[in-house]
Amino acid sequence: MTAKNTKPFEEYESEVRSYCRNFPAVFTTAKGPFLYDEEGQEYIDFFCGAGGLNYGHNNDEIKEKVISYLQSDGVMHALDMYTAPKRDFITFYEEEILKPRGLNYKLQFPGPTGTNAVEAALKLARKVKKRPGIFAMMGGFHGMTLGSVALTTDAASRAGAGVPLYNVTHIPAPYMFPELDTLQYMETLLTDDHSGVEKPAAIILETTQADGGINPFSADWLRGVRELCDRHDILMIVDDIQVGCARTGWFFSFERAGIVPDIVTQSKSIGGYGMPFALVLIKPELDIWDPGEHNGTFRGYQLSMVAAKAGLEVMLSEHVEEKVRERERIIARYMDEIKAIAPEKIRVRGIGYVWGVDLYHCDPEGKTSKAVLDECFRHRLIVERVGRGNSVIKVMPELLIDEETLCRGLEILKEAVKTVVG
């Protein structure tokens, strides 16, 4: 056994670092659903790169294509010039992802992170509708740059902006007040001449709030938002950055509702291999950008396009969407068992391969959830905390995980909750 050398991080890295504070190990290698530290200890990864590793660590099929491209001296950096990897990705995405789903979108390549995609979507919506306002949901998380963090409702994230955050009206999420019809609430804001709220350019939402505490929105409610947007000439933006790419059992998380958003943002797992990559999908009639009006030096990073196409090929060949919908029942069964430990204190909810164990009713300050996280880590399971007071344990395994490892990780989680709460 060797002592963990974390001194360089603690002495020289900014205090802004966060995840490492929960997982005090120095990781060196990773494969599939596992991470390994310098001491050779194996951890089951239910964190999944915050949703950036849907196909696991170092997937062999994707890795082979990434290495092959590197060895070929292929173009690595090309801004938005024409390249073979971009042509291959666009063609594959159009023919194998969009057309089979009856979707017609133009593809925009913004900077390579989720918040870049959201900023581009906001800018375009405001340009198209010539209105500054946006409706966003309470509990939503959309990024940390100024436009995106204005949408985000987490108090700590907003406080970091350091300036006023404008032009967003936050709407209560449908789970917050069961007696409140949030669709009618938005209708009233838009039609009551004493509401004091201007018509927005767009409504942005995650179909399942992830960092907000794992809250899936019903298909009926999502259809209601689509109808409201159509009625009032408002664009519907779906942020599919964390819960897209088959995480909920459909490649696009909105497919279960049978709706077509006007704009869709993707990042995280669209990168295929944990590569930085982002997309904005735009209905063709909305593509009114002037050349270079929104850009970025690393838009469409070539190696990410290679990895992204390979990731989509894996997703389709492995029938990941169907497997997630089928194996969701395994997670749901364990969630029922976890809730049964203390039904009056524990709530569980989720969809596909993103679930939450809500311990807010144990204590709203997150001490109980932190104790569960620590107990999980002690038994070599990595999970994250999200939601109000960071009181929700987020369960987000990679989508190709084998059933035995999935059950082993869920068993560790159940025993951790039993130890801390039960």
N, C-alpha and C positions, 0 to 999 in steps of 0.2 A: 504494500500500500504506500502511495506517495501523498505527501501533503498537497492540498490544492493551492496552486499559485494564482491567487486572484489579485495580488498586490498591484500589478499594472493597471487593471481596471479601476480599482478603488482609488488609486492615487492620481491617475491621469485622465480617466474617462469622465465626461460630464455627469453631474448629478441627475441628469434627465433620464439616465438608464432606468429601466423598470423591470422587465421580465426576469432579468438575471437575479434580482433581489428575491424572487420567489423560488428560483431553481439554482441553488448554490453548488453548481458542478461546472467543470470545464469540459465541454463536449468536443469530441474529436472526429468521430465518424457517425454515419447514420445509414440505415438501410430499411426500406419498406416502412413498417410502423414503429421502428426502433431507433433510439438514439443511444450512443455509447460515450461514456466519459473517459477521462485520462486514466482512470483506475480500472477500466475494462468493464464497468458495470452497465448493464442493459436496462433501458427505460422504455416502457410503452408510451408512445407519443399520442395523447389525445388533445394536443394543442394544435398540431398540424400547421405550424408556421402561421398562426392566426388566420388559417383558411387559405394559405398560399401553397399548400402541398397536398392537394386532393388525390394525387396519384402516388403519394408516399415519397420517401427519401430515395434519391438515386435510382429511380425506376430504370431498369436495364434497357428497355426498348427506347426510351427517350434519350438516355445517356449515350447509347450507341450512335444516334443521329447527331447529337451535339458534338461528340468527339470527332465523328467523321467530317463534320463541317469545319471544325477547327483545324483538322489535319489537312484539309483541302486548300487552306489559305483563302477561304471565302471572305467576301467583304464583311467587315465587322461593324463599321460605322458609316452610315450613308445619309443621315438626316432623312428627308423624304424623297430621295432620288429613287428612280426605278431600279429594283434589284430582283434577282431570281428568287430569293427566299420570300420577299414580300409578295411577289406574283403567286408563288406556290401557296402561301398562306391564304391570301385573299380568295383564290380560286377554290381551295379546299373548304374554306369557311362558307363561301357562297353555295357551293354544290352539295356539301355534306351536312351542314348545320342549318343554314337559313332556308334553302328551298324545300327540304323535306318537312319543315315546320310551317311552310306557307308564309314565311316572313320575308319582307323586302326592306332592307336597310342599306344605307351607305355606311362604310367603315371609316372612322376617323382615328388616326393614331396620335394621341396626345403624348405628353411626357409619360414616363413608364410607371407611375404609381396611381393608386385609386383616387387620391385627392386631385391629381391632374385631370383625370377623366371627369370627375364631378365639376371641377371648375370650368372645364370646356362646355359641359352640358348646361350649366347655369348661364354662361356667357351667350351661348347660342340661343337658348330659350328667350332670354331678354332681348336679344337682337331681333329674333323672329317676331315676337309679340309686342315689342316696344313698350314693355312694362317692367319696372324694376323688382316687383315683389315676387316672393316664392312662398308657397305653403309647404311646411315640413312637419313631420310628426314628432310629438314629444316622445322621448325614448330613442330617437333615431341617432345613428352615428354615420357621418358621411366624410370625415377627414379632418385634417388639422391645419390646412392653409385657410386664409381668412374667409373666403367665400364658403368653403366647406364647413368650417367650424361655426359659422353663423347658422348653419342648418342644424348642427349637432347640439344636443341639449345637455349633455353631461357638464355639470357646473365647473369641474376642475379643468376640463378641456377648454371651455369658453374663457375661463379666467386667464389662461395662458396667452390669449390673443393680445391683451394689453391695450386694446382700443375698442370703442363701441362697435357692436356687430349689428348691421342694419339690414333692412329690406327682406326680412323673413317673419312670417306669422306662424307660430307654432300651434298646431292643432292637437287636442288630446287624442292619444292613440285609443283605438276602440276597446282595448282591455282595461283602460284606466278607470272608466266610469261605466259600469255595465248598464246603468239606467239611461245613459246619454247616447242618443243616436248621432254619432259623429258625422255621418253623411248629411243628416239634416242640419247639423250645426254648421258645416261648411256651406250648405245651401243658403242658410240664413245670413251668414257673413257676406255672401255674394249678392243677395237680393234685398236685404233690409237696408233702406236708405239711412238708417241710424246705426249701422254696425260699426262705422268708423274704419272699416277695412277695405282697401282698394283691391280690385280684381288682380290676381297674380298672373305672372307669365306661365308659371308651371306649378304643379304639385309633385314633390319628390318623396319617395318612400322606399323602404326595404320591405319586400313581401313577408319576410320574417326578420324582425329586429334581432340582431345577433348581440352586439355589445350592449344593447338596451336591456338584455336579460332573457333572451330566447323567447320571443313572442311571435308566433305565426299568426298572420292575419287571415281571416277566412276568405275562401274563394268568392263568396257572395259580397263581402265588403269590398274586395278588390274590384269586382265587376261594377259595384256601385261607384267607386272612384272613377273608373273609366267612363261611365255614363255621365257623371257630373262634369268631368273634363270636356266631354263632347258637347254637352248642353251649354257650357259657358265659354267655349273657345279658349280652353286652358290646356297646356301641354302636360302630359303625364310622363314623368321620368321615373324609371325603376332603377334603383341602385342595386345591381347584382354582383357587386364586388366581392362580398364575402359569402353570400348564400347562393351564388350561381354556380355554373360549371358542374351540375349534377348533385350538388350538396343536399338539396331537398328531395331528390329523386327525379327531377327533370333538369335538363341542361340549363334552361332558363327557368328561374324560380316562379315566374308568372304564368307558365304554361298550364299549371293545374287550375287556373281560373279561366282559361280560355280567352285571355285578353291580349291585346297588342299595344304596348306602350309606344309613345312617340319617340322617346329617346331612352336608351339603355346604357348604363356604364358597367364595364367589366375591368377587372384587374386581378390581383392575387393569382388564383389557380389557372387563369387563362394563360399565364406564363409557362405552364406545363411542367416545369422542373424547379420551380421556385425562382425563375428568372423574372426580372423586372419588366413588366409589359402591361399595357392598358389599352382598352378600346372604348370608343363611343360609337354606338349604333344609332343612326339617324334616319328617320323616314326621308326618302329622297326629296320630297317637296320642301323640307325644312333645311336642306343643305345650302344655305345662302352665304356661307363663309366667303370672304375675299381671300385670294391666295396669301398665305402667310399670316392671316389675321389672328390665328392662334397657333403657336408652334412650340418647339422645345428641341434642344440640341440632341437629346436622346430619344426622340419619338421614333418608334418602330425600330428598336435595337435589333439588329439582324439575327444574332444568336437566339434571342427571345422568340423570334418568329419561327425559327427552326424548331425550338423546343415546344412552342405553342402548337404548331401543326402536329408534331409527334404526340403531344398530350391528347389532342382531340382524336387522333387515330387510336390511341389506347382506350380512351373513353368509349369509342364506338365499338371497337373489336371486342372489348371485355364486357360489353352490354352493362356498363356501370349504372346507368339510370335504373334499369330494371332490377339490378342487384340491390341497389340502395332501397328501393321501394319494398323489395321482398324482405331484406334483412332489418329494416326498420323495426319490425316486430320484436327482434331480439333486444334491441335497446329499450323499446317500450316495456317489455316484460321486466327487465331489470329496474327500470324507472318505477314501475308499480311496486316492486319489492322494496326499493329505497323509500318510497313514500310511506309504505306500511310500517317502517321503523318508528315513525312518529307522525301520524297523519295530521295531527293538529298543528304541527310546526313546519312540515315539509310540503312544498309544492313542486311538481315536475311538469314539464311541457317541452314540446319539440316537434320536429318533423324530419324525416329522412335521417341524415347523419349529423344533425345539429340539435342537441338537447340541453336542457338546463335543470339543475337541482337547486331550487330556490329556497334559501335558508333565511330569508328576510324576517320571517316570523319567529325565528330563533333569536336573532338580534339584528337590528337594521344597520348596524355599523360595520358589519363584515368580519367580526372577530371569529364567529363560528365558521364561516366559509374559509377564512384563512387557516384555521386549525384543520379543517378537512383537507385543504390543498396541501398543507405540510405533511399530514398523515399519508396522503396519496404519494407524495414525493418520497417519503421515507420508505415506501414499499415499491418504489420505482415506477410510478405512474405520473405523467405530466399532464396537468389540467390547468385551465385558466379560470379567473374570476371575472364576472361582468355584472352589469345591471345596477340597480339602485343600491348604493352602499357597497358595491362589489360583493353582493351577498349571494350571487348565483354562480354555481360551479358549471362551467361550460364544457360539454362533452362533444368533442369534434374530431373523431378519428379519421384517418385517411380512408378513401372510398374503396380501396382494393384490399383492405385488411382481411386476413383470414378469420374464420369464425372462432377458432380456438383462442387467438390473441384478443379478439374483440371481447369475448366472454371473460377472459382472464383480467383484462383491464377494468371491465365493469364490476367484476367481483371485488377487485381492490377498492374501487370507489364505494361500493356498497358497505364493505367492512369499515372503511374510513368514516363514513357517515354514522355507522352503528357505534363506532368507538367514541366519536365526538358528540353526537346528538343522542344516540339511543342508550 
